[in-house]
Amino acid sequence: MIRYFDKSNNRLVYVGKAANDTYWDQHWKSESSKLKKQIKVKNDRFIIGYTKKYLPPGTKIFEGGCGLGEKVCALHYHGYDAYGVDYAKETVKKVNRCAPELKIKVGDVRDLQFPDNFFD
């Protein structure tokens, strides 16, 4: 797997293996030793700063491909109605065990199980 940062489009690019649920479970497994520390981070200054600049607390926010859920967690603890979806089943199970108060579930962003206009 080749991974690089595409500066012109400001994104991380993965080339090679298919990024399926098994791939992402393996990816997040390497990070899961930090899970309890990450999931309890209640102040991600970048995410919270920009979100508060444009959206009031209580806003329903969705993060697709939330991984370990640290952004969902920070938003939740700052008064947002935050939801996360990831298709890495084992990762989502770990997050749900560690932080059951968060609204994170297994899903595919191409086929969301939310009604139209659910999120703000």
Stockholm file with secondary structure:
# STOCKHOLM 1.0

chainA/1-120         MIRYFDKSNNRLVYVGKAANDTYWDQHWKSESSKLKKQIKVKNDRFIIGYTKKYLPPGTKIFEGGCGLGEKVCALHYHGYDAYGVDYAKETVKKVNRCAPELKIKVGDVRDLQFPDNFFD
#=GR chainA/1-120 SS CEEEEETTTTEEEEESSCCCHHHHHHHHHHHGGGHHHHHTCCCCHHHHHHHHHHSCTTCEEEEESCTTCHHHHHHHHTTCEEEEEESCHHHHHHHHHHCTTSEEEECCTTSCCSCTTCCC
#=GC SS_cons         CEEEEETTTTEEEEESSCCCHHHHHHHHHHHGGGHHHHHTCCCCHHHHHHHHHHSCTTCEEEEESCTTCHHHHHHHHTTCEEEEEESCHHHHHHHHHHCTTSEEEECCTTSCCSCTTCCC
//
